[in-house]
Amino acid sequence: MELSLIQKIAVFALPVIFAITLHEAAHGYVARFFGDMTAAAAGRITVNPLKHIDLVGTIIVPLVILVSSKLLGGGAILFGWAKPVPVNFARLRRPKQDMLWVAAAGPGINFVMAVFWALMIQVGHALGDGFVSAPIMLMGAAGVFINVILMALNLIPLPPLDGGRIAVSLLPMKQAMQFARLEPYGLFILLGLLFTGILGTILWPLISLFIGIIALVTGLDSSQLLGLIQFVLS
């Protein structure tokens, strides 16, 4: 037995929307904490997904990936994006140092959400054979997977990804300025890595590692968690 296309969309809808939108809101919240009020002034520090949804990145791209993976088979790397939260790094109290925490907030909230969805799997277990048990567990598996993917993808040290900004923050000033010049080309580099298959080679070991960590933190059996994820992806 495998999920129909409609069931698959239903299972992934909420995890995808909240994984992407809360990732952006976290950047704005931490930027405000360190002195930049740009996101706050734009009304972007909110858990309301409507403030963050990008029609293409939050809905169309993940939907196309889900549909194509269902019709063509194979475990595609499901990803997407929201409208970027505006951050003026120059307004941070210590721009170079504080950039690290603003950038790390996105992957950090994805880790928190992955733990939350893993705990939802535990809730599904506790409900036994009730009619809501399976949907909760499958949505939990989808939530773990999408958040782990976004965490792993954004930690790649390539501007303008969060990992690139973390690297800029940690590098000495001269090297940081040189590395930051990659930002206008970052998307093209990422697409090149995607289409050549190199991105998957980089990401899958990280994804497996993070799934193992999530399972350890929440007391889930890692093989069972992987089995549930493979089921929702099939």
C-alpha positions as CSV (number, residue, x, y, z in Angstrom):
1,M,0.0,0.0,0.0
2,E,1.1,3.5,-0.7
3,L,-0.3,7.0,-0.4
4,S,-2.4,8.5,-3.2
5,L,-1.3,11.8,-4.6
6,I,-4.1,13.6,-2.7
7,Q,-3.1,11.9,0.5
8,K,0.5,12.7,0.0
9,I,-0.3,16.4,-0.5
10,A,-2.5,16.4,2.6
11,V,0.2,14.8,4.7
12,F,2.9,17.3,3.5
13,A,0.8,20.5,3.3
14,L,1.0,21.8,6.9
15,P,4.6,20.6,7.6
16,V,5.9,22.3,4.4
17,I,4.1,25.6,5.0
18,F,5.2,25.9,8.6
19,A,8.7,24.7,8.0
20,I,9.3,27.4,5.4
21,T,7.4,30.3,7.0
22,L,8.7,29.8,10.6
23,H,12.2,29.5,9.2
24,E,11.8,33.1,7.9
25,A,10.0,34.4,11.0
26,A,12.9,33.1,13.1
27,H,15.4,35.2,11.2
28,G,13.3,38.3,11.8
29,Y,12.8,37.6,15.5
30,V,16.5,37.1,16.1
31,A,17.4,40.2,14.0
32,R,15.1,42.3,16.2
33,F,16.7,40.8,19.3
34,F,20.1,42.0,18.0
35,G,18.9,45.5,17.1
36,D,17.5,45.4,13.5
37,M,13.8,46.3,13.4
38,T,13.4,46.0,9.6
39,A,11.5,42.7,9.7
40,A,9.4,43.9,12.7
41,A,8.4,47.1,10.8
42,A,7.4,45.0,7.8
43,G,5.1,42.8,10.0
44,R,7.1,39.7,9.2
45,I,7.8,38.5,12.8
46,T,4.7,36.4,12.9
47,V,3.6,32.8,12.8
48,N,0.9,33.7,10.3
49,P,1.9,31.8,7.2
50,L,0.0,34.2,4.9
51,K,2.6,36.9,5.8
52,H,5.5,34.6,4.5
53,I,4.0,32.5,1.7
54,D,5.6,32.9,-1.7
55,L,3.2,31.5,-4.4
56,V,6.1,29.9,-6.3
57,G,8.5,28.8,-3.6
58,T,6.0,27.8,-0.8
59,I,3.3,26.2,-2.9
60,I,4.1,25.6,-6.6
61,V,7.7,24.2,-6.3
62,P,7.0,21.8,-3.5
63,L,3.7,20.7,-5.2
64,V,5.5,20.1,-8.5
65,I,8.2,18.1,-6.7
66,L,5.6,16.0,-4.9
67,V,3.6,15.4,-8.0
68,S,6.6,14.5,-10.2
69,S,8.1,12.2,-7.6
70,K,4.7,10.4,-7.3
71,L,4.2,10.1,-11.0
72,L,7.9,9.3,-11.9
73,G,8.9,7.5,-8.8
74,G,12.1,8.0,-6.7
75,G,12.8,9.9,-3.6
76,A,13.1,13.6,-4.6
77,I,14.6,16.2,-2.4
78,L,11.5,18.2,-1.4
79,F,12.3,21.8,-0.8
80,G,10.9,25.3,-1.2
81,W,11.2,28.8,0.1
82,A,9.1,31.7,1.5
83,K,9.4,35.4,0.9
84,P,12.8,36.3,2.4
85,V,12.5,38.3,5.7
86,P,14.2,41.7,5.2
87,V,17.2,42.0,7.4
88,N,19.6,45.0,7.4
89,F,22.8,43.5,8.8
90,A,24.3,47.0,9.2
91,R,21.7,47.8,11.8
92,L,22.7,44.9,14.1
93,R,24.6,46.0,17.2
94,R,27.6,44.0,16.1
95,P,26.9,43.3,12.4
96,K,29.6,40.6,11.6
97,Q,29.2,38.7,14.9
98,D,25.4,39.0,15.2
99,M,25.0,37.8,11.6
100,L,25.8,34.3,12.8
101,W,22.9,34.2,15.2
102,V,20.4,35.7,12.7
103,A,21.5,33.2,10.1
104,A,21.5,30.2,12.5
105,A,18.0,31.0,13.6
106,G,16.4,29.5,10.5
107,P,18.1,26.0,10.7
108,G,17.6,26.2,14.4
109,I,13.8,26.5,14.3
110,N,13.8,23.7,11.7
111,F,15.5,21.5,14.2
112,V,12.9,22.4,16.8
113,M,10.1,21.7,14.4
114,A,11.6,18.4,13.4
115,V,11.7,17.4,17.1
116,F,8.0,18.5,17.4
117,W,6.9,16.4,14.5
118,A,8.9,13.4,15.8
119,L,7.0,13.8,19.1
120,M,3.8,13.8,17.0
121,I,4.8,10.3,15.8
122,Q,5.1,9.3,19.5
123,V,1.6,10.7,20.0
124,G,0.3,8.6,17.1
125,H,1.9,5.5,18.7
126,A,0.2,6.3,22.0
127,L,-3.2,6.5,20.3
128,G,-3.0,2.9,19.2
129,D,-5.2,1.9,16.4
130,G,-7.5,5.0,16.5
131,F,-8.6,6.5,13.1
132,V,-6.4,9.6,13.7
133,S,-3.3,7.6,14.6
134,A,-2.0,6.9,11.1
135,P,-2.5,10.4,9.8
136,I,-0.7,11.9,12.8
137,M,2.2,9.5,12.4
138,L,2.5,10.1,8.6
139,M,2.3,13.9,9.0
140,G,4.9,13.6,11.7
141,A,7.2,11.7,9.4
142,A,6.7,14.3,6.6
143,G,7.4,17.1,9.1
144,V,10.6,15.5,10.3
145,F,11.7,15.0,6.7
146,I,11.0,18.5,5.3
147,N,12.5,20.2,8.3
148,V,15.6,18.1,8.2
149,I,16.0,18.8,4.5
150,L,15.7,22.6,5.0
151,M,18.1,22.5,7.9
152,A,20.7,20.5,5.9
153,L,20.2,22.6,2.7
154,N,20.5,25.9,4.5
155,L,23.7,24.9,6.4
156,I,25.6,24.5,3.2
157,P,28.3,27.2,3.4
158,L,27.3,29.0,0.2
159,P,26.0,32.6,0.3
160,P,23.1,33.6,0.4
161,L,22.2,30.4,2.2
162,D,22.3,30.6,6.0
163,G,25.4,28.5,6.1
164,G,27.1,31.0,3.8
165,R,26.2,33.8,6.2
166,I,27.5,31.8,9.1
167,A,30.7,31.3,7.3
168,V,31.0,35.0,6.5
169,S,30.5,35.7,10.2
170,L,33.2,33.3,11.3
171,L,35.9,34.0,8.7
172,P,38.5,36.8,9.3
173,M,37.4,40.1,7.8
174,K,39.4,39.9,4.6
175,Q,38.4,36.3,3.8
176,A,34.8,37.1,4.8
177,M,34.6,39.9,2.3
178,Q,36.0,37.8,-0.5
179,F,33.7,34.9,0.3
180,A,30.6,37.2,0.5
181,R,31.3,38.2,-3.2
182,L,29.9,34.8,-4.1
183,E,26.4,35.8,-3.1
184,P,25.1,37.0,-6.5
185,Y,26.2,33.7,-8.0
186,G,25.0,31.5,-5.1
187,L,21.6,30.5,-6.6
188,F,23.3,29.5,-9.9
189,I,25.9,27.5,-8.1
190,L,23.2,25.8,-6.1
191,L,21.2,24.9,-9.3
192,G,24.3,23.6,-10.9
193,L,24.9,21.3,-7.9
194,L,21.3,20.2,-8.0
195,F,21.2,19.3,-11.7
196,T,24.6,17.6,-11.6
197,G,23.5,15.4,-8.7
198,I,26.3,16.8,-6.4
199,L,23.7,18.5,-4.2
200,G,22.1,15.1,-3.4
201,T,25.5,13.6,-2.7
202,I,26.2,16.4,-0.2
203,L,22.8,16.4,1.4
204,W,21.8,12.8,1.9
205,P,24.5,12.0,4.5
206,L,23.6,15.1,6.4
207,I,19.9,14.3,6.2
208,S,20.6,10.7,7.5
209,L,22.7,12.1,10.3
210,F,20.1,14.7,11.4
211,I,17.3,12.1,11.3
212,G,19.4,9.9,13.5
213,I,19.9,12.8,16.0
214,I,16.1,13.6,15.9
215,A,15.3,9.9,16.7
216,L,17.8,9.9,19.5
217,V,16.5,13.1,21.1
218,T,12.8,12.0,20.9
219,G,13.3,8.3,21.8
220,L,12.2,7.0,18.4
221,D,13.7,4.0,16.8
222,S,15.7,5.4,13.9
223,S,14.9,2.5,11.6
224,Q,11.2,2.9,12.2
225,L,11.4,6.7,11.6
226,L,13.3,6.1,8.4
227,G,10.7,3.5,7.4
228,L,7.8,6.0,8.0
229,I,9.7,8.7,6.0
230,Q,10.3,6.3,3.1
231,F,6.6,5.4,3.1
232,V,5.4,9.0,2.9
233,L,7.9,9.6,0.1
234,S,6.9,6.5,-1.9
